[in-house]
Amino acid sequence: MSTLELENAGGSCVPAVGSAALHNRAGIPGIQTNVGQPLERFFMRSENFGELSPIGRPGGQGRVYRPSHVPTAFAGASLVVKLYRRPPPAGAVHAFVGMIAWSQSLAPDQRARLAHVAAWPLAILTAGRTPVGIVMHDVSGRFEVPFVMPSGRREQVLLSLEHLLGGDQYLQLRRLDVRLDTTTRTQVAADISRALAFLHRHGIVASDIAPNNLLVAFTADHPSVCFIDCDSMVFHGRQALAAVETGDWQMPAGFSEPPRTRAADAYKLGLVILRLYARCHDARLAAPHTRHLPAELRDLVARALGPAAANRPPAGEWQRALRELLVRGGLNERYPGPAPAPIRARPVVASERRHEASPPQPTPAPAVRASRSSSPPRTTQQPVRLAWLVIAVVLLALILSRLVAAATPPQGDGGFGPGASGTGAGNGSYQYYYEPQGPGSAIP
């Protein structure tokens, strides 16, 4: 199908009759669809969702919106829609239909597990005869937390992997009751491995594994994660939209390896785990951070980051190793992580340095009155002459300043600083606004 032809039928957009690939049971490779299943279940008109309110920041391919109305087909569900900057290519509709049909064919427990680990497409959003986006479950209620910014301003933030790659006290500084110690980081790594293993078992490649694409929630039992941007995942060899790899998280250029394979996912999983333990956003080599890595994981990290794709440990092997670490315990004592960076002292100015370097001088004894016949010593004459010289210079400066002031015509008061009268603009208000780093979801 060279172009995507959609026809309006019963308030929904469906593929044209000529689109046999979407109609017959074997039309979508690897997907068994019910021949009597209405194709309207795959397509939803954008006007059926009412007014769309943008949430978060725009991403590389589009933006997420919260609808004011939920169609009857999704009654009771909390949904968001993602609108693309430009219509997706014609082949994308085949990949999306395959992803949606597969998720609907899963057993209830597996479908619930998929919704737990990935923001999977639920329907294709159309405007007229053109696909413009996808419908997804709204996961913000599970991952949104209140952050206290450095300015004191409170803001709702989607907690992501990006927020976990700094020091152990970072979340506590944001007023969250979570200490990112080695045990907590191991729990997060274990759940990431568990989620990725689920996707791999079903023939899904995450492709763009990066801090902004992995949301993290801390519950009473253990952390849980969710992959977003599933529209760029590779499902059974098909990819709806090309992934835009995140900087510092892409495959090394020297590997000459595409990012659309499970071996590439295995490399990036090793990168995630290394950076979690190293408390570092850009670590690539294990050597500088070996002392912070549990000894049981060092061989796995070395294999994961190596150029031999077939030798990289799969997500399931990581899951088992991390689970055994948690059962053994004692991680915080054995691997406390890097020491917090020392607080830099205020720099000492030159005058203070001279004052501190010179030892305190003893108080001079009262001078003994000299006899009339004795002349004052040289050490007494020099300070007196210096004092007279200083007085003369000060008097001369005062006289010159008066002369200059008398010769200058009077001026209007122009003020000083922001908000002063005159030609200068400004209202005297200076405000620092925190702006988090990275594309997509938001990680301070």
N, C-alpha and C positions, 0 to 999 in steps of 0.2 A: 504494500500500500504506500504509494508515493506521497499522498497528502491525506491528512486526517479529515474524513467527512463524517460529521455528526448531524443527526436529524432530531428534531424536536418531536417527542412522542409522549403524551400524557404528562407533561410538565417536567420530563427528564430528558437529558441528552443521551442518545444511544448511538453506537456505531452504525454506519450505513449498511444496507443489506449486502453490499459487495464485500464487506469486511469479513470474509469467511474465517479468517484466522481467529476472530473473536467469537465465532458462533459455534463451530463444531467442537466435539469433545476433545479431539487430539490437536486442535489448532494451536494451543500454547504448549510448547515443549515442556514436559515434566509436570504439567498441571492437569488434573482430572476434574473437569467442571461438570456440574449437573446440567443435562441438556434442557431441562425444564426451568432452570434458574433464570429469573428475569435479569436482563443486562442492566436494567435501571438501578440495580443494587450497586453497580460499580460507578455510576455517574450521578452527581448532584448539581443542580443549578445554583449559581452563587446567590441569586435573589431569594432563594429559600432560607438563607441564613440571616436575613435582615441586615441591619447596619453592622459593619465590621470596624472594630476599634483596634488600632495597632498596639501591640505590646512588645516590649524590648526594643532592641536596635535592629536596623536592617542587616541582613546577612549578605553573603556573597552572591546568592542566587535569587533571593526574595526576602519577604518579610512575613512574620506571623501575626495573625489578627484573631481577636476574640469576637465571635458572632453574638448578636443580640437575640437570636432565635435559633432553636435547635429543631431540625425537621423531625417529623413523626418517626421516620425510620431509625433515628437515634434517640428516641425519647428517653429522658432520664440520664443521658450521658453528658459529660462535660467535654466540650469539643473546642478545638482551635482550627483555623484554616491557614494554609501557607499559600500566599500569592506570589507567583514568579514574576521577575522583572520583564521577561519576554516569554511567549508561549513555548512550551517544551517541544522538542522535535517529535515528528510523527511516530518514530519508533518507541518513544517513551510511554505512550498509552498501552502498548502491548506489555511492557515490563510492569507498569502499574497494575493492569488488570490481573496479571499473573500473581503479583504480590498479594493483592486483595483476595483473589479467589483462593489462594493457598491458605491464608489466615482464616478464612471462613470455613475451610474444610478441616481445620484442626479440631481435636477433641477439646472439650471445655477447659480442662486443666492445662493443656498445652497452649491454648489461646490466651488464657489468663497469664501464663508464664511469659508469653511473647509480649503482652501488653505491659508486663512488669519490667522487662529488660530493654524495650525498644519502643520509640514513638512511631509505630508502624502505620502506613497509610490505610485509611478506612474507606475512602472513596475518592474519585477524581472530580475536582471542582471545574465546572464549565461556565462560560459566559457566552450565551448564544450557541454557536456551533464550534467554539474553540475551547480546548482545555487550558485553564489558567492557573491551576494549583491543585492541592490535595487537602483532604480532611484528615485530622489526627485527633487522638485523645489529648486532652489538656492535662499535662503533668505538673503544672506549676504549683498546684496545691500540695504536692508531695515534696517538692524540692525548693520551694521558695522560703527564705529565712530573712529575718530582720537584721540588717547590718548597721552598726553605728560607724559612720565614716570618720576620718581624722578630724573633720571640721565639727563633729558633734551631731551632724545631720543623720537621721535614721532613714534607711532606704531598704525596700524589699529587693532581694537579690536571689537569682537562681544559683544555688550552690553547685559548683562544678569542680572537676579535677584541678582546674587552674588555681583554685583557692587552697589546695592541699600541697602545693609544691614549694611552699616557703617554710618558715620556722615553725616549731611545735606550738608556739603561743599565738599564731596568727589569728585563729578563729576566736580565741579568748580575748584578744585585743578588739575584735569586732563584737564583743559581748555575747558570744555563743559559748555555751557550757560544753565545749569539746576540746580536749587536748590532743593534738596530733602527734602522739608518741608512736614508738615503733610498733606497739601492739595494734593501735588503731590503723596505722598505715598497712599493716599486714592484713587486717580484716577488709580494708578497701580493695587491696590488690587481689584478695581471694574472690571477692564478689565480681570484680571486673573479669577475672579469669573464668568464673562460672558463667557469666552472661555471654562472654565471647564463645565459650565452648558450646553453649546452647545454639547460638547462631551458626557456628561451623557445622554442627551435627545436622542442621537443616539445609546445608548447602548455601549459606549466606556469608559473604565477605564484607566486613565492616568498612574496609578501604581507608577512610579518613579518620583514624583514631587520633584524637587530639584533645587537649584540655577543655576546650569550649564545647566539644561534642559529647562529653560524658558528664551527666549530672549525678550528684551524690547526695544521699539523704542519710541522716543519722537518727536511728530509732533506738528504742530501749534495748533491743536484742543485738543488732549488728548493723553496720552500714549497708546500704543498697545503692545500686547504680542503674542508670538508664542511658542507652545510646539514643541520640537524636540525629537529625539529618539523615534519616533512613532512605530518602529518595536518591541518595548517591551510593547506596550499598549495592553490591553485586548479588543478584538473586538468581540462582541456577544458571549462571553464566550471562545473564542480561543485566544491564545497568541503565536505569531510566535516565539519570542525569550524570554527567561526568563529574567526578569528585574534584574539588579545588583543595589540594593538599595544604595543610597549615604549615607555615614556615617553622623551621627547626624540628618538625615532626615528619618530614618526608623521608623517603628512602634515600640512602647515600647515593650520590651520582656515580660513584665508582662501582656500585653493584650492578648497574645496567639492568634493573629489575622493575617491572611494572608494579603499581600499588594495588592491583586488582586481584590478588591471590591470597590464599590463606597463609602462605609463607611470609608475605609482606605484613599481614596482620600479626604473625608471630614475632616478627622483628619489632613492630611498634608496641606490642605488649611487653616485650623485654625492656624497651625504652621507658614505658610508663612505670614499670616496677623499679628500674634503676633510679629514676628521678624522684619517685616517692620516697625511697630510703635515703637518697642523697640530699633531699630537701633542696632541689636545684631544678631550674627550668630548662637548662640547656646542656645537661650532662650527656655525653655520647659514648664515653669510654668508662669502663668499670674501674680501671686501675686507680684513679685518684680518689675513689669513694669506696674502695674495698672494705675498709674497716667499719663502714656503716652498714654493709650488706651482711645479713645472716650467712654464716659459713655454708649452711645447707643450700643456699640459693646461688652461690657464686658461679658454680659450673653452669647452671641454667642461664644466668645472665650472659656469660661468655658465649655460650652456644647461640642464644637468641640474637645477639648483636653481631654475630659472625657472618661472613659472606656466603657460607654454605647453606642454601635455603633448606635442603633436605634434612639438615642437622638441627634445625631450630626446634625447640620444644613446643609441642602444641599446647593450646590453652588448658586442656584436661590435665596434662602433666604439671603445669603450674598450679592448678587448682589442688591437686593432691599434695604437692610439696608445701604449699601455704597452709593447708588445713593441718598437716602434721606439725608445722611450726607452732600454730596456735594451740594445739593440744599439748605440746611439750611445755609451752609457757616460758616465762622468764626473759622475754625479749627486751623489755625496757631496761633491765639490769645488764644484759649482755651487750646490747647495741643501743646505747642511749642517743645516738645521733650526734651531729656536729654541735659543738658548743655555741650558744648564742653569740652573735657578733658583739664585741665590746662597745660600750657607749663612748664615743669620742669626746674628750675633754675640750672645753672652750680654748681656742688658741690664745697664747699669752702674747700681748703686744710688746713692742721693743722696750718701752719705758718700764713696764712691769718686770721684764726680764733683767734689765739693768739694776732695778731696785732689789730683786731677789738675789742677784749675783753678788752685790756688795754687802759685806758683813756690817751689822749695826755698829755705829761709831759710839764710843763712850762719851758721856757728857763731859765737856771740858770743865776743868776746875776754874773757879773765879780768878780772873787775872789780878796779879799783884801790881799795885801802882808803882810805876818806875820812877826813879829819881830824875830831877830836872836835868841833870848832866848827861843822862843816858839818852841816846836817840832811839826811836821806835825800830824794832827789827823789821827786816824785809818782808817777812811773812805777814806782818800787820799792815804794811804800807800797800801791798798789792790788792787785797780785798777792798780797801778804801778807795783806791783809784778806780777799780772796776765798778764800784757802786756809783761813783760820780759819773762815769761814762754812761751807765745804763740810764741814770736820771736825765742826762742831757739828751739822749736819743729819744726817750719818751716825750720830753717837752717839745722837741723838734717835730715829732710825729703829730702831736696835738695841734701845734701851730699850723702845719701844712693841711691837716684835715679841715680846720676852720676856714682857711683860705679857699680851699676847693669848694666847700659847702656854700660859702658866700658868693662864689662865682657861678654856681649852677642855678638855673631858673627852677621854680617850684613845679612839681609834677603831681598828677592825681594819684590816689592810692590804688595801685593795681592788685593788691592782695598777694597771697602766696599759697601755692599748693593747689590740690584739686578743689574745685568749687569756689575759688577766689574770683573776684570781679575782674573784668578785662576780657581779652580775646580767648583765653584758655578755656577749653571745654572740660566737662567732667562734673560729677556730683559728689566726689570725695568718698565713694563707696568702693571698697576693695573686698572681693569675696573669692575664696578658693573653693572650687567645685571639684570633687573627686570624679575622675573619669577612668573606669576599669579598662584593662588591656585586652586585644584579640578580637576576632570577628565573631558574629553570631550571638550565643547566649552571653550573657554577661558574666568572669571570674575575677575584684580588687586584688 
